[in-house]
Structures are given as structure tokens and as C-alpha cells.
Amino acid sequence: MVLSTWDYGLRTNEVAWRLLSQGGAALDAVLAGAEFAEMDPDNAYVGLGGFPDRDGIVTLDASVMDHGYNMGMVAGLEQVPRAAALARAVMERTPHTLLVGDGALQFAQEQGFETMNLLTPSSEAAWKRWLETSRYQPGVNVENHDTMGLVGLDAQGRLAGVCTTSGMAFKMHGRVGDSPIIGAGLYVDGSVGGATATGHGEEVIRTVGSFRVVAAMTAGKSPQAACKQAVEEIHRFFVRRGVDWGDTQIGFIAVNLHGETGAYALRPGFSYAVRTQDRDELIRVPSLLEA
Ligand code: ASP
């Protein structure tokens, strides 16, 4: 089975399912789904055509983790659309876990990854519209994010997850969110389950969001109850810190080794897609707050 964030997840699931249904490995399947989104110039939230930072530069972040606690991450990556595959290459072909910026690009070039201008006419036009006001509003709400996170479970009971993004639209150059940070944007425990996050990256990092979900599953919660508990805990942090969190959104999706899935968000508007032998559906995610 495979689950993916957002409405677009129906499409990434279709790609991942093609491999899973033929006995493919969860890691290959989620990577194929992520790459499909990254190479779609019309998806403005990941890879080619992702919204740039406030200086007009597209920088990508991605992470990958498998059932054996192997992980790879890239952050602040320029010119290389296949950020998730590069994270996998960090995992499999280096003794390290995280490469950033110029070093990540240099490694990509050494590994033969294709480079290109990631700014498309439409993402450039969106940036120029933003420049008219240049209002720096580093928030994530219903309209401006669509990070792709996928978690797959293959026929051999192996889990794998991936999270890929161009991050917050028009962010500061160098800003990195939760998506490439294992424990925050993604976490997989091959003996329990996996979870991935979308939404306001700073808050997901602050609260080690995806690990929190997997830890709740480890303690016996269902994926649904684990996602809900994590969102409730994060909300309590917000209240305790006394910060104004505006209209910020946070959402998690999770799956356990029994193939049970769940998702929960701070606010309405989040969705996720599930694909199994008998299911191909988009699910509206319940939320803690009304709006
Ligand atoms: N989590 C991402 C970030 O903060 C944003 C998103 O979910 O679209 O970079």
C-alpha cells in the first residue's frame, strides 16, 4: 500500500502503486511517486517549477528513510529537480546523512544527476507578482503549500518514506523547513510504522513532529490516534508558548505495519490519498480547530 499527502497524492500513489502491485520495493515505489511530482512543471510546490525563494532562486529539500533506519537528506539544493533521488543517493552512496547547498549540488553532478533551470515561466511570474508587495509572510496556510510526503508498505512488509518540497514560497534564501529533517518531516521505524508531515516547517521541527507520531504508534496508538495526539501536543505547545500562530497549518499522515492508516491536521483543508489492492481514494483529514 502507499499513502501520499494532498490531492496530488492520487497521482503520486498511482505511480508508486505500479511498482508495489508488481512486488516492487517500498523504497523504489515512494521514490518513483516523488519523482513524478518533482518533474511535473505544473506542481508549484516541489522540484521543477517549485516556487522560488524571495530572491527568485528555487531551492529544494528532501528526505528519505527506509525500514532499516537508513536515511538520506538534502537541503537548499539548486538546479537539480530530483531532490528525493539525490537524498537516496546520499543514503546509499555516502557515509553521511545530510548534504546541503553547493555540496549537495556538487555531489549531484558527480553522480550524473541532470541539472536545469528550475524556475519555470509560471513560477517566475508568481514570484514577480509577489515582488510587487514583497510582503514577507513566512507562514504556511491552506493556499500556499503542497509538500509531497509518501509512505509505502510493500508485499514483503518493508516500509519506506520520502518527503520532498520547494519549501515555503518566497522564503529567505537559505531557509530550510521540516521536510528534509528526519524526525520532523519524515520518520520510519521498520518495526512499527512511518509518518510524514506537511505544513509550517518551523513548528514541525520545533516539536519533532513525525517522530512524535511514530513514537505514539510505538506506544500502541493506531496511526489515526497517533496523528491526532501529535497535533494536540503541538497545539498545547503553541498555547504554552503564547505565540500567535496566525492561520498556520500542520498535518500528518501515518501508516503502521498492519496497513492501518491515519491522518490529522491542525486546521481543515488537508487531504491524503491511499492506494491499496482494493482502495484508491482521497480522504479529507479531520482537524483539531474549526478553521
Ligand atoms: N513543510 C514545508 C516547509 O515548511 C511546507 C509544506 O508543507 O508545504 O518547508
Residues whose N, C-alpha, C, O or C-beta is under 5 A from the ligand:
A	BS01	LIG	H145 D146 T147 G167 M168 G177 D178 S179 T198 G199 H200 G201 E202
